Amino acid sequence: MSLTTFIVVVNASLMNVAIPTMVAEFDTSVTVIQGAVSLYSLVIAALILPAGTLPSRRSPRRVMAVALIVYAGGTLVAAISWNTTILYLGWSLVQGSAAAVIFPLTFTVLTVSYEDDDRAKAFGLLAGVSGVGSTLGPIIGGALTTYASWRWGFTLQLVGVGVILYFVRYVRPNPLSETRGSLDKGGTALTIVGATSLVTGFLLSGKYGWLVERRPFFVGEMQFNPLGTSPAIWLLGVGLLAFAAFVQYERHMERAGKSPLVPLHVLTNRSFLAGVITYNVRSIVSAGFLFIFPVYLQAVLGSTAFETGVALLPYSLTSVLFAAFTTDWRKYVSPKTLIQVGIVCIGLGLVLLYEQTGPDQTIGRMVIPVALYGTGVGLILAQISNMTMSAVPTADSAEASGVLNVSSSIGFAMGTAVVGSYFLGHFYGGVVDRVLRAEHVTVSTEQRNELVIALEDAAETATEATQQRFLDQLTPTQRQLLEGIFEAAMFDAQRAALLLLVLFVLLLLIASTFLPRQIPDADERTDDSESRRGSIRETSETAVED
């Protein structure tokens, strides 16, 4: 499970550093390649909840093996892709679909394979491996892209999949439940619509605005900006309505005595929901930090992809150590308290980075705040996954894993959209404001916003070569002025984004107050589950008699 998680996480971060090279190789734009990254995330978010319930009806071992073989097929297609269409097919669609099965399956297998302290250690190790993968992804991708080809990033994954397939025989062979019926098609459709709409809305919000349109949005040749609004607000509304309808539909399914996609007692379990919300907000913070930190290092400090990975090394090491080796601390300190200490550590790390932000900042000076941030992440992940999954009976672990992972996917999309757009908006706005001041030009707010949008569009479509050609046309004085403006604007944008992350950390701290102080034991979960199911059966029988 750890090796599987490592490969899938590395794959998710592998592409980002190879985007400029792929743009040149496929003779396309940055937006097209970034679209493949966005579609990969979208496919996972859309399918992760129904895919997470598969072990309840099928052999987890067989589900794992099939998912890995499909993942390998998508990897091979992506490695040999000769145009962007084939890349989208192999990486975004096929690999994304397989990853949607693999992510929740790892949680489910660990939940049913271990108990109590062993389960906590397993989840802690899994969290640590995931942190290492997200850090090594850019390093591996940068090295392969620089010294060989980005295609090797996909090819090497095939070797890893082959190793994992050898160990799949140790996965539980029997389905988690013998009483589950066929797939809840109505619930599946509603979750796909809900997750797709929410993630797409968040992804579009940064570029097209949250409420009022920032620029026209076209579907084919037809513009979609009803009443001058952004498409994001409509998609977010559809997503929320779809999930509200999903809850009502699942309640109807249980009252009718049928098998819902997610049992109602999972959706109404307060301890589980508190864990899901905390996990979701944690995902928002992580996505935002991992978006702005590499951009800042490479755009301002001039770090390479490899150096960026080195700068994140304290985060990786501390998150792994504290995630894997602090699980036993819950014998002496409440898991809830450990999570809240971790949240405070994250906040302190971000505040220290805020205070350091400036021309004299170096990677060496970042070691302590980045390590402090990683310590917080490790303390949270050492407890939160186990606490959340242990709140429901083992028989419902597949459905619970799906809910937890879809929440995390939406959180990562939201974090990238909210923090990323806030960061880039401050940067581009700062560049425009400083250029106008340098030229002593006064413009209206509307004209200023148009300049910001034009600069964003130019940056999205420009490669390193076109940027260099533009700089070559400037005089040394103009180039020096522009470099100073870019640097100052990036410092301001970094400070603003770090403050926004601190606000999310405060929200995370508030969410954590709803967590239970202790993890319930297996007997308590089983008794609670049986009483709930008995109540449901009585309700169903009464409804039939009426």
N, C-alpha and C positions, 0 to 999 in steps of 0.2 A: 504493500500500500504506500509506503514511503517513497519507494523508487518510482512508482506510478505518478504520485503527486509531484515529485521532483521534475520528471520529464514534462508533464503537462504545464507546470508553472514556468519552467524554462522556455517552453515553446511560446507561451503567451508574451514573454518579455524579449524574446529573441529578435523579433521582427523590427522593433522600434529603431534599433541602431543601424539596421540595414536599409532603411527607407530611401536615403539619397542614392545608394548604389542601385537599388531596384528601379528607381525612377529613371535613371540613366539607361539601365539594361533593357527595360521594357519600353523606353521612349514614351513615357507618360508623365503625369503630374503627381505631385505629392498627395493631393487630395484623393486620387484614385487608389494609391497604395494604402493610405490611411483608411480608406473605405473598407479594405479587406480586413484591417485590424478591427474596425467597428463592427463589421458584419460577423466576425468570429465571436465577439462578445455578445452580440445580439442573439445569435443562434443558441449559444449556451444558456443565456437567460430565458429564452423562450421554451426550451425543452427540458430544463434541469428539474423542474418539479414533477412532471409526469414520468421522466426517465428515472428519477429517484425512487419511485414506487415499484420499479420492476422486480427487485429482490423479494417482494412480498408474494409475487405470483410465479416467479421463475427461479431457477437455481442461481444463487449469487456467483457461483463458479462459472457457470455457462455465460451469464450476463457479462462478467468480467472478460472472459476469453473473447467473446464476440465483439465487445466494445474495443478491445485492444487490436483485434484484427482489422476492424473498420478504421481505427485511428491510424494504424500502419499504412493502410491503403491510401488514406488522405494525405499522409506524410509523403508517400512515394510520388503521388500526383503533384504535390506542391514542389517537391525537389526537382522534378523534370519539367515543370510548367514552362511553356514557351510564349505565353502571353498572359495578360491579367485575368482573362476569363477562366483559364485553366487554374490559375492561382486561387481565384475566388472559389472555384469548385472544390479543389483539393484541400486548401487550408481553411477557408471560412466555413464552408458547408459541411464537408465530410469530417474533417478533424473536429470542427466545432460541435457537431452532433455527437461524436464519440466522447468528447470531453464532457458534454452535458450528462452522460451516463456515468463517467468515471468519477467526477468530483463528488457527488453524493454517495456513490458506492463505497468510496474509501471510508467515509464516516460510518456508514452502515456496517461494514465488515468489522471495523474496530469496535463498534458498540456491541455487536453480538459475540465477538471473539474474546473480549476481556471484561473483567468486573472490578469495581472499586478502585484500589490504588493502581492496579495494572492498567485499567482503562485510562486513568488519568495520565499515567506515564506514556501510554501509546498515543494519546491525543497531543500531549506535550511534544513528543518526538516528531509527530506528523507536522505540527505547527512550526517546529524548528527547521525541518527539511524544506517546508514551503518557503520560509524566509530566506534560506540559503539559495533556493532555486530562483527566487525573484531578484536576488542580488547578482548571482552568477550569470543569469541570462544575458544582460547587457555586455558583461565581460567576454563570455564565450562568443556571443554574436559579433561583438566588435573585433575580436581576434580573428574569427573565421572570415568575416567580411573584408578585413584589411589584408590578411595574408593568404587567403584561399578564395572562397566563394560563400555567399550566404546560403547556397544550396546545401552545403555540408552541414549546416545547422539542422536541416530536416533529415539528411541521410544518417547522421549519428543517432538520431532518435530511434531509427529502425533497429539499431543494435540494442538499445535499451529495452524496446518493446519485446525483442526476442528473449532477453533475460527474464523479463517479467512473466512472459508466457510459460516459462519453465516452472516458476514458483506458483502459478495460478492453481495448481493441484492442491495446495494447502488451504485454499479458500473453502468455506462451508458449502457443501453440495446441495443442501435441501433449502427450499423456499422458506421464508421466515414465518409464513402463515399457511395453513392448509384450508382455511375457510374463505380466503379472498376470492371474489368472483372475477368477472372480466373487467377490462379497463373501463373506467368511468369516462366515456367519450365526451359527455357534456362538460364535466369538470376540466378535462384536459384542454378542450377548446377554449374555455374561459381563461385558464391560466396562461395559455399561449398568447391569447389576445392581450391579457393584462400585462404580462411581463414584456412582451414585444413593444407595446404602446408606451409603457413607462420608460424603458431603456432608450427607445428611439427619441422620446420626448426630451429626456435628459441630454442625449447626445446632440440634438438639434438646438437646444436652448442657448448654448454658448454662442453659436454663430447667428441664429435668427432671432434671438431675444426670448425672454420668458413670457411676456404678456403682449407687448406691442411689437410689431414687426421692425427688425433692424434692417432687413433687406428682403427683397422678394424671394419667395420660395416656390419653386416650380416642380410639378410632378409631370415629367415629360415636357410638353409644351404648354401645359395649363398651370396658371399661377394659383396658389392656394394661400391666401391671406384674408379670410373673411373678416369684414369690419375692421380691417387694418391690424389684425392680431397676428401673433406668431403661431406657426403650426405646433410649437412645443406645448402651449397651454391646452390645445385640443387633444393632443396625444396623451398628455398627462391625465386629463379628465377622463378620456376613454379607458385608460389603464386603471384608474381608481374605481370607476364604475364597474369594470369587468371583474375586479377582485371582490368588490362588494356583492356583485351578483353571484360570484363563485361561492362565497360563504353561505348565501341563502340557498343556492342550489344544493350544496353539500348537506345542509340541514334537511332539505326536502328528501334527499336520497336516503338519509338515515331513518327519517320518519316513515318512509315507504318500505323499510326493511331491506334496502339494497346496499351495495358496497360502494361508498364514496371514494373519490381519489385520495382524500385526506380525511380520516375520521374526525368527527366534530370535537371529540374530547381532546384531540391534539391542538386544534385551533383555539380552544377555550382554556387550555392549561396555562394558568397565570405564570408559573415559574418558567415554563418553556417560552412563552411570549416575551417575558422580560429578557430572557437570554437572547432571543432572536433580535429584539430591538437593540440591545447592547451590541450584539455582533454586527448589526447593520450600521450603526453609527461608527463603530470601530473601523468598518470597511470604508466609510466615507473619508475618515481621517487618513487612513493608510493610502487610499487612492490619490487623495489630494497631495500628500507629502511626496509620494513616489512620482508624481507628475512634475511638481515645481522644482524639487531638489536637483534632479539631473539636468533640467533645462537651465537652471541658474548656474550650475557648475560649468556647463559647456559653453553657455552664451556669454557669461561674464568673466569667470575665472579661467576660461580657455582650456578646460580639462578635456581629455579624450574620453572615449567610451570606457576604455580600460581604467583610466584614472578615476572616472566616476564610480566604477565598481569598487575600486580601492577605498574611495571616500565613504562608501556605504558599508565597508567591511566591519567597522565597529558595530553598526546596526545589526548586521548578520550574526556576528559572533555572540553579542549579548542576547539577542532575541532567541538564538538557538540554545544557549546555556540556560537562560532563565525559563524557557519553555519546556526544555527536556528534563531539567534537574531541580525544579522547584515544586513539582507536583506533590511531593510528600509534605510540603510545608502546611498543607491544609489540616494536618494532624494537630498543629499548634496554633494556626491562625485561620480564621474563617476564610473560605474561598472568596466570598464577597469582599472582604477586607483586602485580600491580595489583589483582586481585580482593581479596586479603587486606588490602592497604592500604585499600581501600574499606570492607571490613568493620570495620576499626579506626576509620575515620572515623565510621561509623554508630554504633558503640559510644560514642565520645567525645561525639558530638552528644546521644545519649540521656542520658549521665551529666551533661552540662552542663544539660540540661533538668530533670533530677531535682534538681540543686542549686538551680536557680532557682525551683522550684515553691513558691509562697507568695503572700501577699496583695499583695506589692509587685511581682509579676511583670507585665510589659507585653509587648505585641507587639514593641516596639522592642528589648527585651532578648533576645528570642528569635531575632533575626536570625542571629546567629553560630551557635548550636547547630543551628538548622533548616537553615542553609546547609551546615554541616558534614555533617549527615545527608544532604542532597541530593547533596553531593560524593561521599559513599560510595556512594550508590545509582547515580550516574552512572558511577563507576569500575567497579562490578560489571557493570552492564548493558552497558557498552561492550565487554566481553569475554565474558561468560558465554554469551550467546545464540549468538554466532559460534563460541566454543569447543565448545559442546555439539553444535550442528548440524554442525560440521565434523568431528566425530569419526566420522560415518557416511558412507558413499558417497552421492553426490548422488542416485542412483537410489532410495535409501531415505529421502530427506528428508521425504516426505509422512508416512510412518509415524513417523519420529522426531519430527516436528513435533507430531503428535497425542499422542504419549507425553509430550513436554515440556509441552504445554499442559494436558493433563488433570492432570498433576502440579501445575502452577501453580494450576489451579482448586481442587484439593483443598487446597493450601496456603493459599489465600486463605480458603476456608471454615473451615479449622482455625484460622487466625490470628484471624479475626473471632470464632469461638466461644470459643477458649481465652482470648485476651487480653480480648475484650469481656466475657465472663461473669465473669472474674476482676476486671476493673475495676468493673463494675456491682455485683458481689457485695460488694466492699469498700465501695463507696459506700453502698448500701442498709443494709449491716450497720453502717457507721459512723453513719448517721443514727439507726437504732434504738438503738444503744448510747448515743449522746449524749442522746437524748430520755429514755431510761430513767434515766440518771444525773442529768439535770436535774430529773426528777420524784422522784428518790430511790426508784425502784421496782426491786425485785429479782425476776427471773423465771428459770425453768429454761432450759437450752440449747435444749430442744425448743420451748418457747414463744417464745424469742427468734427462732429460725429461722422459726417460723410468722409472726411479725410482719414479718420481712424479705420473705418470699414475698408476704404481703398487700400490702406497700408496692410491690413489683415489679409485681404485678397491677394495682394502682391507677394506677401510673405508665404502664403499657402502654395502658390504656384511656382515660386522661385526655387531653383536648385542652387547648390553651392557655386556652380560655374557661372550662372546668371548673376548671382550676387557679386561675385568677384569682378565680372565684366562691368557691372554698374560702378563699383568702387574704383576701378581703374580709370573711369572717365572723370573722376573728381580730382581737383587740385589737392596737394598735400594739406593745405589749410582747411579745405572743406572736409576732407577725410578725417582729420583730427577732431574737428568740431562734431562730426557725425558720430564718431566713436565715443566721444565724451557724453553725447546726448543719449546714446543707446545704453551706456554703462549706468548713468544716473537713473534713467527710467527703469532699468532692470532692478537696481537696488530698491527703488521705491515699490515696485511691483512685488518683489520678494518679501519686503516688510509687511505690505498689505495682506498678502496671501498667508503669511505666517500668523498674523493676528486673526484672520478668518479661521484658520485651523485651531487656534486657541479657543475660539468661541465654540467650535464643534466639540472640542475636548470638554468644555464645561457642560455642553449638552450630554456628552457621553457620561460624565460624572453623575448628572441628574438621572439618566436612564438606569445607571447601575444601582441606584438606591432601591429599585423595585425588585432586584434579585433576591432570592432566598439566602439566608445566612449559611445554610448547610445543604449539601447534596443529599436528597432522599435515598434511602437504601432500596434494594430490589423488592423487598417485601411490601414496603409502603406503596411503591409504584404499582405493583401487581394488584394489591387490595383495592387501590383507588380505581384502577382500570376495570376490575371486575364489577365494582359497584356502579360505575358509569355505564358499563355495557348492560348490566341488569336493568338499570333505569331506562336505557334506550329500548331494550326488548319489551319492557312493559308498555312504553309509549307506543311502540310499533303495533303490539297486540291490541291495545285499546283503539288505535286508529283503524285497524282492520275490522274490529267488532263494530265500531260506529259505522 
